[in-house]
Amino acid sequence: MTDQPSQQRQTQYLQLIEQLLACPNGQEPDVLDAQPDLIDAGLVQTLVRVGTMMAHEENQDGAKFLFHVARELAIQLNLYPQPTTQE
């Protein structure tokens, strides 16, 4: 079994990202809540990949936005490494 999402799932991620980029400011949670089955580690990876492409294409605002969404989702999904305190 591979960690790569299927082509169909990848297309769904990209469509969701397009919706996030096009929606009015502040409505991103509604867009995400409408498709909870797509909220997973694969979406976070795709957000980072698309954000990186945008950064290389000089779309800094779009890239920052996608990185922010990816980070927030990673935290919600417990994918974000939490700092551990040394005792």
GUMAR-587662 format. One record per atom (N, C-alpha, C): residue number from 0; residue in three letters; atom name; x negated, y, z. Coordinates in Angstrom, 1 decimal. Layout:
! residues N
> n,res,atom,east,north,up
> NUM,Ala,CA,X,Y,Z .
...
***
This chain:
! residues 87
> n,res,atom,east,north,up
> 0,Met,N,-0.8,-1.2,0.0 .
> 0,Met,CA,0.0,0.0,0.0 .
> 0,Met,C,-0.9,1.2,0.0 .
> 1,Thr,N,-0.5,2.2,-0.8 .
> 1,Thr,CA,-1.3,3.4,-0.9 .
> 1,Thr,C,-0.7,4.5,-0.1 .
> 2,Asp,N,-1.5,5.5,0.3 .
> 2,Asp,CA,-1.0,6.7,1.0 .
> 2,Asp,C,-0.5,7.7,0.1 .
> 3,Gln,N,-0.7,7.6,-1.3 .
> 3,Gln,CA,-0.2,8.6,-2.2 .
> 3,Gln,C,1.3,8.4,-2.4 .
> 4,Pro,N,2.0,9.6,-2.4 .
> 4,Pro,CA,3.4,9.5,-2.6 .
> 4,Pro,C,3.7,9.1,-4.0 .
> 5,Ser,N,4.9,8.5,-4.3 .
> 5,Ser,CA,5.2,8.1,-5.6 .
> 5,Ser,C,5.4,9.3,-6.5 .
> 6,Gln,N,5.4,9.1,-7.8 .
> 6,Gln,CA,5.5,10.3,-8.7 .
> 6,Gln,C,6.9,11.0,-8.5 .
> 7,Gln,N,7.9,10.2,-8.2 .
> 7,Gln,CA,9.2,10.8,-8.0 .
> 7,Gln,C,9.2,11.6,-6.7 .
> 8,Arg,N,8.6,11.1,-5.7 .
> 8,Arg,CA,8.6,11.8,-4.4 .
> 8,Arg,C,7.7,13.1,-4.6 .
> 9,Gln,N,6.6,13.0,-5.3 .
> 9,Gln,CA,5.8,14.1,-5.5 .
> 9,Gln,C,6.5,15.2,-6.3 .
> 10,Thr,N,7.4,14.8,-7.2 .
> 10,Thr,CA,8.2,15.8,-7.9 .
> 10,Thr,C,9.2,16.4,-7.0 .
> 11,Gln,N,9.8,15.6,-6.1 .
> 11,Gln,CA,10.7,16.2,-5.1 .
> 11,Gln,C,10.0,17.2,-4.2 .
> 12,Tyr,N,8.7,16.9,-3.7 .
> 12,Tyr,CA,8.0,17.8,-2.9 .
> 12,Tyr,C,7.8,19.1,-3.7 .
> 13,Leu,N,7.4,19.0,-5.0 .
> 13,Leu,CA,7.1,20.2,-5.7 .
> 13,Leu,C,8.4,21.1,-5.9 .
> 14,Gln,N,9.5,20.4,-6.1 .
> 14,Gln,CA,10.7,21.1,-6.3 .
> 14,Gln,C,11.1,21.9,-4.9 .
> 15,Leu,N,10.8,21.2,-3.8 .
> 15,Leu,CA,11.1,21.8,-2.5 .
> 15,Leu,C,10.2,23.0,-2.3 .
> 16,Ile,N,8.9,22.9,-2.7 .
> 16,Ile,CA,8.0,24.0,-2.6 .
> 16,Ile,C,8.4,25.2,-3.4 .
> 17,Glu,N,8.9,24.9,-4.7 .
> 17,Glu,CA,9.4,26.0,-5.5 .
> 17,Glu,C,10.6,26.7,-4.9 .
> 18,Gln,N,11.5,25.9,-4.2 .
> 18,Gln,CA,12.6,26.5,-3.5 .
> 18,Gln,C,12.1,27.4,-2.4 .
> 19,Leu,N,11.1,26.9,-1.6 .
> 19,Leu,CA,10.6,27.7,-0.5 .
> 19,Leu,C,10.0,29.0,-1.0 .
> 20,Leu,N,9.3,29.0,-2.1 .
> 20,Leu,CA,8.6,30.2,-2.7 .
> 20,Leu,C,9.7,31.1,-3.2 .
> 21,Ala,N,10.8,30.6,-3.7 .
> 21,Ala,CA,11.8,31.5,-4.3 .
> 21,Ala,C,12.9,32.0,-3.3 .
> 22,Cys,N,13.0,31.4,-2.2 .
> 22,Cys,CA,14.1,31.7,-1.3 .
> 22,Cys,C,13.8,33.1,-0.6 .
> 23,Pro,N,14.9,33.8,-0.2 .
> 23,Pro,CA,14.7,35.1,0.5 .
> 23,Pro,C,13.9,34.9,1.8 .
> 24,Asn,N,13.1,35.9,2.2 .
> 24,Asn,CA,12.3,35.8,3.4 .
> 24,Asn,C,13.2,35.5,4.6 .
> 25,Gly,N,12.7,34.5,5.4 .
> 25,Gly,CA,13.5,34.1,6.6 .
> 25,Gly,C,14.4,33.0,6.4 .
> 26,Gln,N,14.7,32.6,5.2 .
> 26,Gln,CA,15.6,31.4,4.9 .
> 26,Gln,C,14.8,30.1,4.7 .
> 27,Glu,N,13.5,30.1,4.9 .
> 27,Glu,CA,12.7,28.9,4.7 .
> 27,Glu,C,13.2,27.7,5.6 .
> 28,Pro,N,13.5,28.0,6.9 .
> 28,Pro,CA,14.0,26.9,7.7 .
> 28,Pro,C,15.3,26.2,7.1 .
> 29,Asp,N,16.2,27.1,6.5 .
> 29,Asp,CA,17.4,26.5,5.9 .
> 29,Asp,C,17.1,25.6,4.7 .
> 30,Val,N,16.1,26.1,3.9 .
> 30,Val,CA,15.7,25.3,2.8 .
> 30,Val,C,15.1,23.9,3.2 .
> 31,Leu,N,14.3,23.9,4.3 .
> 31,Leu,CA,13.7,22.7,4.8 .
> 31,Leu,C,14.8,21.8,5.5 .
> 32,Asp,N,15.7,22.4,6.2 .
> 32,Asp,CA,16.7,21.7,6.9 .
> 32,Asp,C,17.6,21.0,5.9 .
> 33,Ala,N,17.8,21.5,4.7 .
> 33,Ala,CA,18.7,20.9,3.7 .
> 33,Ala,C,18.1,19.6,3.2 .
> 34,Gln,N,16.8,19.4,3.4 .
> 34,Gln,CA,16.2,18.2,2.8 .
> 34,Gln,C,15.3,17.5,3.9 .
> 35,Pro,N,15.9,17.1,5.0 .
> 35,Pro,CA,15.0,16.5,6.1 .
> 35,Pro,C,14.3,15.3,5.7 .
> 36,Asp,N,14.8,14.5,4.7 .
> 36,Asp,CA,14.1,13.3,4.3 .
> 36,Asp,C,12.8,13.6,3.6 .
> 37,Leu,N,12.5,14.8,3.2 .
> 37,Leu,CA,11.3,15.2,2.5 .
> 37,Leu,C,10.2,15.7,3.5 .
> 38,Ile,N,10.6,15.9,4.7 .
> 38,Ile,CA,9.7,16.5,5.7 .
> 38,Ile,C,8.9,15.4,6.3 .
> 39,Asp,N,7.6,15.3,5.8 .
> 39,Asp,CA,6.7,14.3,6.2 .
> 39,Asp,C,5.3,14.7,5.9 .
> 40,Ala,N,4.3,13.8,6.2 .
> 40,Ala,CA,2.9,14.1,6.0 .
> 40,Ala,C,2.6,14.3,4.5 .
> 41,Gly,N,3.3,13.7,3.6 .
> 41,Gly,CA,3.1,13.9,2.2 .
> 41,Gly,C,3.5,15.3,1.8 .
> 42,Leu,N,4.5,15.8,2.3 .
> 42,Leu,CA,4.9,17.2,2.0 .
> 42,Leu,C,3.8,18.2,2.5 .
> 43,Val,N,3.3,17.9,3.7 .
> 43,Val,CA,2.2,18.8,4.3 .
> 43,Val,C,1.0,18.7,3.3 .
> 44,Gln,N,0.6,17.6,2.9 .
> 44,Gln,CA,-0.5,17.4,2.0 .
> 44,Gln,C,-0.2,18.2,0.7 .
> 45,Thr,N,1.0,18.0,0.2 .
> 45,Thr,CA,1.3,18.7,-1.1 .
> 45,Thr,C,1.3,20.2,-0.9 .
> 46,Leu,N,1.8,20.7,0.2 .
> 46,Leu,CA,1.8,22.1,0.5 .
> 46,Leu,C,0.4,22.7,0.5 .
> 47,Val,N,-0.5,21.9,1.1 .
> 47,Val,CA,-1.9,22.3,1.1 .
> 47,Val,C,-2.6,22.3,-0.3 .
> 48,Arg,N,-2.3,21.3,-1.0 .
> 48,Arg,CA,-2.8,21.1,-2.4 .
> 48,Arg,C,-2.3,22.3,-3.3 .
> 49,Val,N,-1.0,22.6,-3.2 .
> 49,Val,CA,-0.5,23.6,-4.1 .
> 49,Val,C,-1.0,25.0,-3.6 .
> 50,Gly,N,-1.1,25.2,-2.3 .
> 50,Gly,CA,-1.7,26.4,-1.7 .
> 50,Gly,C,-3.1,26.6,-2.2 .
> 51,Thr,N,-3.9,25.5,-2.2 .
> 51,Thr,CA,-5.3,25.6,-2.7 .
> 51,Thr,C,-5.3,26.0,-4.1 .
> 52,Met,N,-4.4,25.4,-5.0 .
> 52,Met,CA,-4.4,25.8,-6.4 .
> 52,Met,C,-4.0,27.3,-6.5 .
> 53,Met,N,-3.0,27.8,-5.7 .
> 53,Met,CA,-2.6,29.2,-5.8 .
> 53,Met,C,-3.8,30.1,-5.4 .
> 54,Ala,N,-4.6,29.7,-4.4 .
> 54,Ala,CA,-5.7,30.5,-4.0 .
> 54,Ala,C,-6.7,30.6,-5.1 .
> 55,His,N,-6.9,29.5,-5.8 .
> 55,His,CA,-7.9,29.6,-6.9 .
> 55,His,C,-7.3,30.4,-8.1 .
> 56,Glu,N,-6.0,30.5,-8.2 .
> 56,Glu,CA,-5.4,31.3,-9.2 .
> 56,Glu,C,-5.2,32.8,-8.8 .
> 57,Glu,N,-5.8,33.2,-7.7 .
> 57,Glu,CA,-5.7,34.5,-7.1 .
> 57,Glu,C,-4.4,34.9,-6.6 .
> 58,Asn,N,-3.6,33.9,-6.2 .
> 58,Asn,CA,-2.3,34.2,-5.6 .
> 58,Asn,C,-2.4,34.0,-4.1 .
> 59,Gln,N,-3.1,34.9,-3.5 .
> 59,Gln,CA,-3.4,34.8,-2.1 .
> 59,Gln,C,-2.2,34.8,-1.2 .
> 60,Asp,N,-1.2,35.6,-1.5 .
> 60,Asp,CA,0.0,35.7,-0.7 .
> 60,Asp,C,0.8,34.3,-0.7 .
> 61,Gly,N,0.9,33.8,-1.9 .
> 61,Gly,CA,1.6,32.5,-2.0 .
> 61,Gly,C,0.8,31.4,-1.3 .
> 62,Ala,N,-0.5,31.4,-1.4 .
> 62,Ala,CA,-1.3,30.4,-0.8 .
> 62,Ala,C,-1.2,30.5,0.8 .
> 63,Lys,N,-1.3,31.8,1.3 .
> 63,Lys,CA,-1.2,31.9,2.7 .
> 63,Lys,C,0.2,31.4,3.2 .
> 64,Phe,N,1.2,31.7,2.5 .
> 64,Phe,CA,2.6,31.3,2.9 .
> 64,Phe,C,2.6,29.8,2.9 .
> 65,Leu,N,2.1,29.1,1.9 .
> 65,Leu,CA,2.2,27.6,1.9 .
> 65,Leu,C,1.3,27.0,3.0 .
> 66,Phe,N,0.2,27.6,3.3 .
> 66,Phe,CA,-0.7,27.1,4.3 .
> 66,Phe,C,0.0,27.3,5.7 .
> 67,His,N,0.7,28.4,5.8 .
> 67,His,CA,1.5,28.7,7.1 .
> 67,His,C,2.6,27.6,7.3 .
> 68,Val,N,3.4,27.4,6.2 .
> 68,Val,CA,4.4,26.4,6.3 .
> 68,Val,C,3.8,25.0,6.6 .
> 69,Ala,N,2.7,24.7,5.9 .
> 69,Ala,CA,2.1,23.4,6.1 .
> 69,Ala,C,1.7,23.2,7.6 .
> 70,Arg,N,1.1,24.3,8.1 .
> 70,Arg,CA,0.6,24.2,9.5 .
> 70,Arg,C,1.8,24.0,10.5 .
> 71,Glu,N,2.9,24.8,10.3 .
> 71,Glu,CA,4.0,24.7,11.1 .
> 71,Glu,C,4.6,23.3,11.1 .
> 72,Leu,N,4.8,22.8,9.9 .
> 72,Leu,CA,5.3,21.4,9.7 .
> 72,Leu,C,4.4,20.4,10.4 .
> 73,Ala,N,3.1,20.5,10.2 .
> 73,Ala,CA,2.2,19.6,10.8 .
> 73,Ala,C,2.3,19.6,12.3 .
> 74,Ile,N,2.5,20.8,12.9 .
> 74,Ile,CA,2.7,20.8,14.3 .
> 74,Ile,C,4.0,20.1,14.7 .
> 75,Gln,N,5.0,20.4,14.0 .
> 75,Gln,CA,6.3,19.8,14.3 .
> 75,Gln,C,6.3,18.2,14.2 .
> 76,Leu,N,5.5,17.8,13.2 .
> 76,Leu,CA,5.4,16.3,12.9 .
> 76,Leu,C,4.3,15.7,13.8 .
> 77,Asn,N,3.7,16.5,14.7 .
> 77,Asn,CA,2.6,16.0,15.5 .
> 77,Asn,C,1.4,15.5,14.6 .
> 78,Leu,N,1.2,16.1,13.5 .
> 78,Leu,CA,0.0,15.8,12.6 .
> 78,Leu,C,-1.1,16.7,12.9 .
> 79,Tyr,N,-0.9,17.8,13.6 .
> 79,Tyr,CA,-1.9,18.8,13.8 .
> 79,Tyr,C,-2.7,18.4,15.1 .
> 80,Pro,N,-4.0,18.3,14.9 .
> 80,Pro,CA,-4.8,17.9,16.1 .
> 80,Pro,C,-4.7,18.9,17.2 .
> 81,Gln,N,-4.2,18.5,18.4 .
> 81,Gln,CA,-4.1,19.4,19.5 .
> 81,Gln,C,-5.4,19.4,20.3 .
> 82,Pro,N,-5.9,20.6,20.7 .
> 82,Pro,CA,-7.1,20.6,21.5 .
> 82,Pro,C,-7.0,19.8,22.8 .
> 83,Thr,N,-8.0,19.1,23.1 .
> 83,Thr,CA,-7.9,18.3,24.4 .
> 83,Thr,C,-8.7,19.1,25.4 .
> 84,Thr,N,-8.3,19.0,26.6 .
> 84,Thr,CA,-9.0,19.7,27.7 .
> 84,Thr,C,-10.0,18.7,28.3 .
> 85,Gln,N,-11.1,19.2,28.5 .
> 85,Gln,CA,-12.2,18.4,29.2 .
> 85,Gln,C,-12.0,18.5,30.7 .
> 86,Glu,N,-12.0,17.4,31.4 .
> 86,Glu,CA,-11.8,17.4,32.8 .
> 86,Glu,C,-13.2,17.5,33.5 .
***
